[in-house]
Amino acid sequence: QMSNSSSISHFLLLALADTRQLQLLHFCLFLGISLAALLGNSLTISAVACGHHLHTPMFFFLLNLALSDLGSICTTVPKALHSLLWDTRTISYTGCAAQLFFFAIFISAELSILTIMCYDRYVSICKPLHYGTLLGSRACAHMAAAAWASAFLNALMLTASTFSMPLCHGNALGQFFCEIPQILKISCAKSYLRELGLIAVTACFGLGCFVFIVFSYVQIFRAVLRIPSEQGRHKAFSTCLPHLVVVSLFVSSVIFAHLKPPSMSSPSLDLALSVLYSVVSPALNPLIYSLRNQELKAAVRRLMTGWFWEH
């Protein structure tokens, strides 16, 4: 039976647990991870903003990454916590559209910023003499603005295209938040051309960033291997390691979640992968960067010590 999207007033999100005990356990897990993400990213933003010695391109882009992580957590987790606590699966049509739009902004921005951070590492290692010219304060501001503007336009186009499709297969989504693949599953078969267009645009955006990152790291590793001293090689590689870990975690989980063969698809695996890139990754990013970066670790320590003495 065909139902027009305009007649749907709400969607049903995936139930994360069947029993009340499991719902409360999932609630505690989601709450703990989201609080860790909020604390870690807030500390990163505050430390970079307040520490004048951290006003460098690398930390400026790290601040933007923390903002995108905060945004993605605040877009998906509050509704999941509400659903688990009050045992409800419904989300309004406009609420679903808004959630999809903002999540698309923050995920797109995260990929763009990770790509720019890769460029920062590439210039610092492969073209150190031109670092001040290529990554001056104005150039950094322009790159960050371009990342957020492209993320906004990408999200606007994706959301408008997705929610203009007629829906023929009910209103139940197989995910704990509204995302494009789940809405495409309940859209009408005759809109497959628009679906292909959406997939092509998203793939071009993601593939462009991925190819740039891979190409940059090939150049970086070639440059690192040419450094004569072992200490120099270790120092150069250690500056890239946190970024490489963050990119690998984020990109691999997103790619596997959306491009895995249908034979491997299952509700539990789909849920685990979406939690990995939308909730766990934003919580781990500040930890990964602070573990390897002594400057950031010291700045966070000073920030927390100063707050403790004030209170």
VOKEZA-44222 format. One record per residue (C-alpha): residue number from 1; residue in one letter; x, y, z. Coordinates in Angstrom, 2 decimals. Layout:
BEGIN
(rec NUM 'A' (X Y Z))
...
REM end
This chain:
BEGIN
(rec 1 'Q' (0.00 0.00 0.00))
(rec 2 'M' (1.39 3.34 -1.04))
(rec 3 'S' (1.62 6.10 1.54))
(rec 4 'N' (2.77 9.56 0.62))
(rec 5 'S' (5.52 11.04 2.79))
(rec 6 'S' (3.25 14.05 3.51))
(rec 7 'S' (0.76 11.72 5.26))
(rec 8 'I' (3.45 10.37 7.63))
(rec 9 'S' (3.53 12.41 10.85))
(rec 10 'H' (6.23 10.36 12.62))
(rec 11 'F' (8.78 7.57 12.22))
(rec 12 'L' (9.50 4.57 14.44))
(rec 13 'L' (13.14 4.22 15.43))
(rec 14 'L' (14.83 0.90 16.14))
(rec 15 'A' (14.21 -0.47 19.64))
(rec 16 'L' (17.66 -0.87 21.20))
(rec 17 'A' (16.47 -3.43 23.78))
(rec 18 'D' (13.42 -5.61 24.47))
(rec 19 'T' (13.38 -5.78 28.27))
(rec 20 'R' (13.36 -2.91 30.78))
(rec 21 'Q' (16.61 -4.09 32.39))
(rec 22 'L' (18.42 -4.06 29.01))
(rec 23 'Q' (16.95 -0.64 28.18))
(rec 24 'L' (18.37 0.79 31.42))
(rec 25 'L' (21.73 -0.91 30.76))
(rec 26 'H' (21.85 0.61 27.26))
(rec 27 'F' (20.81 3.97 28.74))
(rec 28 'C' (23.75 3.87 31.19))
(rec 29 'L' (26.19 2.86 28.41))
(rec 30 'F' (25.01 5.61 26.05))
(rec 31 'L' (25.02 8.17 28.87))
(rec 32 'G' (28.55 7.20 29.98))
(rec 33 'I' (30.01 7.32 26.46))
(rec 34 'S' (28.25 10.61 25.59))
(rec 35 'L' (29.38 12.28 28.85))
(rec 36 'A' (32.96 11.14 28.14))
(rec 37 'A' (32.67 12.60 24.61))
(rec 38 'L' (31.22 15.88 25.90))
(rec 39 'L' (33.91 16.20 28.58))
(rec 40 'G' (36.83 15.25 26.32))
(rec 41 'N' (35.82 17.48 23.41))
(rec 42 'S' (34.87 20.41 25.67))
(rec 43 'L' (38.28 20.19 27.38))
(rec 44 'T' (40.02 20.09 23.98))
(rec 45 'I' (38.11 23.17 22.77))
(rec 46 'S' (38.76 25.08 26.02))
(rec 47 'A' (42.44 24.12 26.16))
(rec 48 'V' (43.08 25.21 22.56))
(rec 49 'A' (41.03 28.41 22.90))
(rec 50 'C' (42.68 29.45 26.20))
(rec 51 'G' (46.24 28.25 25.52))
(rec 52 'H' (47.94 30.91 23.39))
(rec 53 'H' (50.86 28.58 22.61))
(rec 54 'L' (48.32 26.20 21.02))
(rec 55 'H' (47.17 28.80 18.47))
(rec 56 'T' (48.76 26.88 15.60))
(rec 57 'P' (47.13 25.36 12.47))
(rec 58 'M' (47.22 21.81 13.87))
(rec 59 'F' (45.39 22.74 17.08))
(rec 60 'F' (43.02 25.11 15.27))
(rec 61 'F' (41.83 22.22 13.09))
(rec 62 'L' (41.73 19.94 16.14))
(rec 63 'L' (39.36 22.47 17.76))
(rec 64 'N' (37.12 22.28 14.67))
(rec 65 'L' (37.22 18.47 14.81))
(rec 66 'A' (36.14 18.59 18.47))
(rec 67 'L' (33.24 20.90 17.51))
(rec 68 'S' (32.05 18.45 14.84))
(rec 69 'D' (32.32 15.57 17.35))
(rec 70 'L' (30.30 17.50 19.93))
(rec 71 'G' (27.70 18.27 17.29))
(rec 72 'S' (27.27 14.67 16.15))
(rec 73 'I' (26.94 13.42 19.75))
(rec 74 'C' (24.37 16.12 20.61))
(rec 75 'T' (22.37 15.31 17.45))
(rec 76 'T' (21.87 11.56 17.96))
(rec 77 'V' (22.37 10.63 21.62))
(rec 78 'P' (19.76 12.80 23.45))
(rec 79 'K' (16.90 11.24 21.44))
(rec 80 'A' (18.32 7.73 22.02))
(rec 81 'L' (18.55 8.41 25.78))
(rec 82 'H' (14.97 9.74 25.80))
(rec 83 'S' (13.73 6.66 23.91))
(rec 84 'L' (15.50 4.25 26.29))
(rec 85 'L' (14.37 6.05 29.45))
(rec 86 'W' (10.73 6.50 28.46))
(rec 87 'D' (10.43 3.32 26.33))
(rec 88 'T' (9.29 5.15 23.20))
(rec 89 'R' (10.36 4.70 19.58))
(rec 90 'T' (8.59 7.61 17.89))
(rec 91 'I' (10.23 10.67 16.36))
(rec 92 'S' (8.26 13.34 14.53))
(rec 93 'Y' (8.64 13.83 10.77))
(rec 94 'T' (10.22 17.29 11.22))
(rec 95 'G' (12.35 16.00 14.12))
(rec 96 'C' (13.66 13.21 11.91))
(rec 97 'A' (14.45 15.64 9.08))
(rec 98 'A' (16.24 18.00 11.49))
(rec 99 'Q' (18.24 15.13 13.03))
(rec 100 'L' (19.29 13.86 9.61))
(rec 101 'F' (20.24 17.38 8.46))
(rec 102 'F' (22.42 18.21 11.47))
(rec 103 'F' (24.02 14.77 11.61))
(rec 104 'A' (24.89 15.07 7.90))
(rec 105 'I' (26.46 18.50 8.58))
(rec 106 'F' (28.67 17.23 11.41))
(rec 107 'I' (29.69 13.97 9.69))
(rec 108 'S' (30.51 15.84 6.44))
(rec 109 'A' (32.42 18.50 8.41))
(rec 110 'E' (34.37 15.81 10.28))
(rec 111 'L' (35.50 14.19 7.03))
(rec 112 'S' (36.44 17.58 5.53))
(rec 113 'I' (38.38 18.63 8.64))
(rec 114 'L' (40.21 15.28 8.83))
(rec 115 'T' (41.20 15.84 5.18))
(rec 116 'I' (42.48 19.36 5.97))
(rec 117 'M' (44.39 18.02 8.99))
(rec 118 'C' (46.03 15.54 6.64))
(rec 119 'Y' (47.08 18.45 4.42))
(rec 120 'D' (48.52 20.18 7.51))
(rec 121 'R' (50.64 17.08 8.28))
(rec 122 'Y' (51.68 16.82 4.62))
(rec 123 'V' (52.89 20.44 4.46))
(rec 124 'S' (54.70 20.28 7.83))
(rec 125 'I' (56.66 17.15 6.83))
(rec 126 'C' (57.02 17.41 3.04))
(rec 127 'K' (57.19 21.22 2.63))
(rec 128 'P' (58.36 22.58 6.02))
(rec 129 'L' (59.93 25.73 4.54))
(rec 130 'H' (56.57 26.75 3.04))
(rec 131 'Y' (54.50 25.92 6.15))
(rec 132 'G' (54.04 29.53 7.27))
(rec 133 'T' (53.00 30.61 3.77))
(rec 134 'L' (50.65 27.73 2.92))
(rec 135 'L' (49.07 27.52 6.37))
(rec 136 'G' (48.91 31.11 7.58))
(rec 137 'S' (46.07 32.23 9.86))
(rec 138 'R' (43.99 33.54 6.95))
(rec 139 'A' (44.48 30.34 4.90))
(rec 140 'C' (43.47 28.21 7.93))
(rec 141 'A' (40.34 30.31 8.51))
(rec 142 'H' (39.40 30.00 4.82))
(rec 143 'M' (39.91 26.22 4.86))
(rec 144 'A' (37.82 25.77 8.02))
(rec 145 'A' (35.07 28.02 6.61))
(rec 146 'A' (35.10 26.03 3.35))
(rec 147 'A' (34.82 22.75 5.30))
(rec 148 'W' (31.78 23.94 7.26))
(rec 149 'A' (30.14 25.63 4.25))
(rec 150 'S' (30.56 22.52 2.05))
(rec 151 'A' (29.22 20.35 4.90))
(rec 152 'F' (26.16 22.63 5.23))
(rec 153 'L' (25.44 22.60 1.48))
(rec 154 'N' (26.00 18.84 1.25))
(rec 155 'A' (23.64 18.21 4.20))
(rec 156 'L' (21.01 20.60 2.82))
(rec 157 'M' (21.02 18.90 -0.58))
(rec 158 'L' (20.96 15.38 0.87))
(rec 159 'T' (18.16 16.17 3.35))
(rec 160 'A' (16.01 17.97 0.77))
(rec 161 'S' (16.42 15.13 -1.75))
(rec 162 'T' (15.79 12.41 0.82))
(rec 163 'F' (12.63 13.93 2.28))
(rec 164 'S' (11.17 14.84 -1.12))
(rec 165 'M' (10.94 11.13 -2.01))
(rec 166 'P' (7.55 9.40 -1.66))
(rec 167 'L' (7.53 6.70 1.02))
(rec 168 'C' (5.75 3.42 0.27))
(rec 169 'H' (7.00 0.96 2.88))
(rec 170 'G' (5.69 2.19 6.22))
(rec 171 'N' (7.51 4.41 8.70))
(rec 172 'A' (9.75 1.98 10.66))
(rec 173 'L' (13.49 2.75 10.50))
(rec 174 'G' (16.08 0.07 11.27))
(rec 175 'Q' (18.34 2.46 13.18))
(rec 176 'F' (18.36 4.32 16.52))
(rec 177 'F' (18.54 7.68 14.72))
(rec 178 'C' (17.40 9.04 11.35))
(rec 179 'E' (19.93 8.42 8.61))
(rec 180 'I' (19.66 8.46 4.82))
(rec 181 'P' (20.08 4.70 4.04))
(rec 182 'Q' (17.19 3.84 6.37))
(rec 183 'I' (14.85 6.38 4.74))
(rec 184 'L' (15.87 5.13 1.28))
(rec 185 'K' (14.80 1.62 2.35))
(rec 186 'I' (11.19 2.76 2.90))
(rec 187 'S' (11.04 5.00 -0.19))
(rec 188 'C' (9.18 3.99 -3.35))
(rec 189 'A' (10.93 1.77 -5.90))
(rec 190 'K' (10.26 4.22 -8.74))
(rec 191 'S' (12.50 6.83 -7.08))
(rec 192 'Y' (15.61 4.69 -7.64))
(rec 193 'L' (17.15 7.26 -10.01))
(rec 194 'R' (17.10 9.88 -7.29))
(rec 195 'E' (18.54 7.31 -4.87))
(rec 196 'L' (21.40 6.68 -7.30))
(rec 197 'G' (21.98 10.42 -7.54))
(rec 198 'L' (22.15 10.72 -3.75))
(rec 199 'I' (24.57 7.81 -3.49))
(rec 200 'A' (26.73 9.24 -6.30))
(rec 201 'V' (27.00 12.70 -4.67))
(rec 202 'T' (27.83 11.22 -1.26))
(rec 203 'A' (30.32 8.79 -2.81))
(rec 204 'C' (32.09 11.57 -4.77))
(rec 205 'F' (32.42 13.72 -1.66))
(rec 206 'G' (33.67 10.85 0.50))
(rec 207 'L' (35.87 9.30 -2.18))
(rec 208 'G' (37.50 12.66 -2.99))
(rec 209 'C' (38.50 13.13 0.68))
(rec 210 'F' (39.63 9.49 1.01))
(rec 211 'V' (41.82 9.61 -2.13))
(rec 212 'F' (43.41 12.90 -0.97))
(rec 213 'I' (44.20 11.40 2.46))
(rec 214 'V' (45.73 8.23 0.96))
(rec 215 'F' (47.79 10.20 -1.58))
(rec 216 'S' (49.02 12.60 1.14))
(rec 217 'Y' (50.08 9.77 3.44))
(rec 218 'V' (51.99 8.07 0.63))
(rec 219 'Q' (53.95 11.31 0.18))
(rec 220 'I' (54.37 11.71 3.97))
(rec 221 'F' (55.75 8.18 4.47))
(rec 222 'R' (58.14 8.62 1.54))
(rec 223 'A' (59.40 11.87 3.09))
(rec 224 'V' (59.70 10.31 6.58))
(rec 225 'L' (61.73 7.37 5.25))
(rec 226 'R' (64.21 9.87 3.70))
(rec 227 'I' (64.91 11.50 7.11))
(rec 228 'P' (68.47 10.38 8.02))
(rec 229 'S' (68.15 10.16 11.83))
(rec 230 'E' (65.98 7.57 13.56))
(rec 231 'Q' (64.91 10.16 16.15))
(rec 232 'G' (63.76 12.50 13.38))
(rec 233 'R' (61.77 9.73 11.71))
(rec 234 'H' (60.15 8.79 15.02))
(rec 235 'K' (59.21 12.42 15.77))
(rec 236 'A' (57.73 12.94 12.30))
(rec 237 'F' (55.75 9.72 12.44))
(rec 238 'S' (54.47 10.38 15.99))
(rec 239 'T' (52.88 13.67 14.84))
(rec 240 'C' (50.91 11.72 12.21))
(rec 241 'L' (49.94 8.73 14.32))
(rec 242 'P' (46.93 10.23 16.20))
(rec 243 'H' (45.46 11.58 12.95))
(rec 244 'L' (46.04 8.26 11.19))
(rec 245 'V' (44.29 6.34 14.00))
(rec 246 'V' (41.30 8.75 14.04))
(rec 247 'V' (40.94 8.64 10.24))
(rec 248 'S' (41.22 4.84 10.16))
(rec 249 'L' (38.57 4.39 12.88))
(rec 250 'F' (36.13 6.88 11.36))
(rec 251 'V' (36.54 6.06 7.65))
(rec 252 'S' (36.66 2.25 8.05))
(rec 253 'S' (33.49 2.17 10.21))
(rec 254 'V' (31.57 4.50 7.85))
(rec 255 'I' (32.68 2.62 4.71))
(rec 256 'F' (31.91 -0.80 6.19))
(rec 257 'A' (28.55 0.39 7.56))
(rec 258 'H' (27.31 1.67 4.20))
(rec 259 'L' (29.21 -0.34 1.57))
(rec 260 'K' (29.29 -3.84 3.05))
(rec 261 'P' (27.66 -6.60 0.92))
(rec 262 'P' (23.97 -7.31 1.71))
(rec 263 'S' (24.87 -10.88 2.70))
(rec 264 'M' (26.81 -9.50 5.69))
(rec 265 'S' (24.04 -7.16 6.76))
(rec 266 'S' (22.20 -7.80 10.03))
(rec 267 'P' (20.35 -5.46 12.43))
(rec 268 'S' (22.86 -6.04 15.24))
(rec 269 'L' (25.90 -5.43 13.01))
(rec 270 'D' (24.33 -2.32 11.44))
(rec 271 'L' (23.59 -0.98 14.92))
(rec 272 'A' (27.11 -1.73 16.23))
(rec 273 'L' (28.76 0.01 13.25))
(rec 274 'S' (26.52 3.09 13.50))
(rec 275 'V' (27.25 3.37 17.25))
(rec 276 'L' (30.98 3.05 16.47))
(rec 277 'Y' (31.15 6.03 14.06))
(rec 278 'S' (28.40 8.22 15.57))
(rec 279 'V' (28.98 7.76 19.33))
(rec 280 'V' (32.22 5.89 20.15))
(rec 281 'S' (34.48 7.67 17.63))
(rec 282 'P' (33.66 11.22 18.93))
(rec 283 'A' (34.37 9.97 22.48))
(rec 284 'L' (37.73 8.42 21.53))
(rec 285 'N' (39.10 11.25 19.36))
(rec 286 'P' (40.10 13.62 22.24))
(rec 287 'L' (41.69 10.69 24.08))
(rec 288 'I' (43.69 9.57 21.02))
(rec 289 'Y' (45.03 13.10 20.42))
(rec 290 'S' (45.81 13.89 24.07))
(rec 291 'L' (47.63 10.58 24.66))
(rec 292 'R' (50.23 11.32 21.99))
(rec 293 'N' (50.44 15.10 22.30))
(rec 294 'Q' (52.30 16.41 25.34))
(rec 295 'E' (51.40 20.06 24.62))
(rec 296 'L' (47.67 19.33 24.57))
(rec 297 'K' (47.94 17.08 27.64))
(rec 298 'A' (49.76 19.83 29.57))
(rec 299 'A' (47.22 22.48 28.47))
(rec 300 'V' (44.28 20.31 29.60))
(rec 301 'R' (46.04 19.66 32.92))
(rec 302 'R' (46.60 23.40 33.47))
(rec 303 'L' (42.98 24.11 32.57))
(rec 304 'M' (41.66 21.52 35.04))
(rec 305 'T' (44.08 22.61 37.79))
(rec 306 'G' (43.06 26.25 37.33))
(rec 307 'W' (39.35 25.32 37.49))
(rec 308 'F' (39.95 23.19 40.62))
(rec 309 'W' (41.71 26.03 42.49))
(rec 310 'E' (39.02 28.54 41.49))
(rec 311 'H' (36.35 26.27 42.98))
REM end
